[in-house]
């Protein structure tokens, strides 16, 4: 069965017959009812904006169950899932080892607001296998981890200004929820109501992949910059792969200006490898933030650095940060179970090879059809962009008009049983639970959907 599927889908994709038409829309009746009800309780009917399906067709799907690489919605539709709760489910949904460890720990209680041995166990597992952190602090979200890292950088350096990059997202912290103004080097402009201009004025926003811009920023604000923060590999606004030379340049210019380099690895940490983008680029950030995968799907975040820098965090130092649910035993249990699997020899090689073959197969099909599509990928992360550019390294390189093609593709994929995040700017994730059979089925659905998209161009 598997070999026949492989021959059918993995040969010369250019010879696959052109799909002749759209698939009928799936039923969303129950999801639509739940959404109408949710709008009575939550702004926009959701608890996080992207879930509202504003960028794609139809009402949001209310997910009822997940298992392995599959999810089922309230209407009983089954999908092969490439969202994976936005990345943390690297082992897939409802992984037995994670579930069993969580269930075991829950028998003894779910929250204490006090230290537990589980915190030590997970911290030791992380620190022993990650040369970029000596001490860590657990939080309850990636946003909280980044917020704390920024405060630590300011407290450690005694300076206030932060440099961030247009196209990088670091959670909804006030001082980082900013966009670029006009010009090469600008103070951030608030990109959300409720963010005081004075907060944004401490953030300098510059373009990605522009060495002159960051040189100018350090020159213009000489002696004022506490830190430069960048996503390890920018993956919140497309997959904006940066050249290794540029990342190493950031490391060097920070050292020259006594500023800290912060890697936001909330997405890439433990995803492209156990040591994330820092190991991928061979760069040692001063502070690293993590999230998502550490909790095996439960709310968790973490930031870490050298023992010397982390020594400035309360109660050892004067930088205050706290959290009632930090180090929650249930989240720690899930993290122990999941990360124990990730340190297994060959885990990342197997997963990343599988994801690479998947991404490259889609690219071969698109190239053979002469479709204007590029599939960018790193580790087990991929992003399908409707472009003919070989590189997309900054937010301004993305054509907003191309999102109309994604919108159509998203609907066609849902109708063929494939679930992607509901935005063309979001990346997809391959998990260990995706078997070759499911990936072949997904490829066929993507091929057919692309045929529909480009037939309607």
Residue, then its C-alpha position, 0 to 999 in steps of 0.5 A: x500500500x505504502x509503496x504504491x502510494x509513493x509511486x503515485x505521488x512521489x514520482x514526477x509530480x509534473x505528470x499528475x493530471x490537472x485537477x478539474x474542479x473545486x471540491x464541495x465545501x465541508x459542512x460547518x453548521x455546528x462550528x457556525x452555531x458555536x461561533x455565533x454563541x461565542x461572539x456573545x462572550x468573547x471579542x470577535x468570538x475568539x480568544x486569539x485574533x487569528x482564530x477568527x478566520x478573517x483572512x480565509x473563507x468561512x467561519x472558524x472551525x471549532x476543534x473537538x478532538x485531536x489524535x496523532x496528526x489528525x484533528x476533528x471539528x464539531x461537525x465531524x470533519x477529519x483533517x490532517x493537521x499541519x498547525x499543531x496548536x501553532x507548533x508545540x505538538x511536535x509529537x502530534x496530538x494526544x501523544x500517549x507518553x505525554x498524556x500518561x505522564x500528565x495523568x500520573x502527575x495530576x493524581x497528586x494535584x494540579x497547582x501549588x504555587x510552590x516549588x516541585x521536583x518536576x521543575x528541577x527535572x525539566x530544567x536539568x533535562x534542558x540545561x544538560x542538552x542546551x549549551x546556550x543557557x546555564x540558568x533558566x526561569x519558567x513562565x506561563x507563556x512565550x509573551x511573558x518570557x519575552x517581556x521578562x527577557x527585555x526587562x532583564x536586558x534593561x536591568x542588566x545593562x542599565x540602558x533603555x532602548x531596544x532594537x527590533x525588526x519589522x516582520x518579527x513578532x514577539x508577543x503582545x508586550x507593549x514595548x514590542x507591539x510596534x511597527x516601523x515608521x518611515x525612514x531607515x531607522x525609526x522609533x516604533x509606532x504603536x500597532x495596537x490601541x492601548x500602547x502608550x506612545x512613550x512605550x513605543x518610543x523606547x523601541x527602535x524598529x529597523x528592516x530585517x537583513x539590512x546591515x547599514x540600518x543596524x549600524x545607523x541605529x547604534x550610531x544614532x542611539x550610541x550608548x542607549x541600546x540595551x538589546x537587539x531582539x530577533x526571532x531566531x528564524x523569523x517565522x511569524x510573518x512568513x518564514x524569513x530565512x536570514x543569511x548566517x553572515x547577517x546573524x553573526x554580524x548581529x552578534x558582533x555589533x552587539x558585543x561592540x556596543x555592549x548591548x545584549x543579543x536576544x533570540x526569541x525562540x518561542x517557535x524555533x526552540x526545540x523545533x528545528x533542533x533541541x538547541x534551536x536557531x542558536x545552534x543552527x546559526x552557530x551564534x551564542x545569544x546573551x538571552x534566549x526565550x522559549x515557549x510552546x514545545x516545552x509544555x507539550x501543548x500546555x501553557x508554558x514559556x521560559x527564558x535563559x542565559x548565563x548564570x551571571x546574567x540570570x543572577x540579576x533576576x529576583x530574588x538573587x538580583x534587582x530585576x523583578x519577575x514572578x508568576x503564580x503558575x510558573x513551573x506548574x506541575x502539570x505543564x512540567x510533567x508534559x514537558x518532561x515527557x515530550x523533551x525526553x523524546x526529543x533528546x532521543x538519538x536520531x529524532x530530529x534527523x528523522x523528523x527533519x528529513x521527512x519534512x524536507x522531502x514533503x516540502x521539496x516534493x511540493x516545490x517540484x510539483x509547482x516548478x513542473x507546472x510553472x506555478x508561481x509558488x515557493x516552498x521555504x522550509x527549515x527543520x520541520x517548519x515550512x511555508x508556502x508563498x505565492x511568489x517567484x522569489x528565491x529568497x524572502x528575507x523581510x516583511x516588505x518582500x511579501x506581496x499582500x495580493x498573494x494572500x488571495x491565492x492562499x485564501x482560495x488554497x486554504x478553502x480547497x485544502x479544508x475541503x480535501x481534509x487538510x488543516x493549515x493555520x488560517x493565514x497565509x503569513x503563518x507557517x506549517x509544522x510537520x510532526x513525528x506523528x505524520x506518517x509517510x501515508x498521511x504526507x502522501x495524501x496531503x501532497x495529493x490534496x495540495x497538488x489538486x488545490x494548487x491546480x484549482x488556485x492557478x486555474x482561477x488566476 
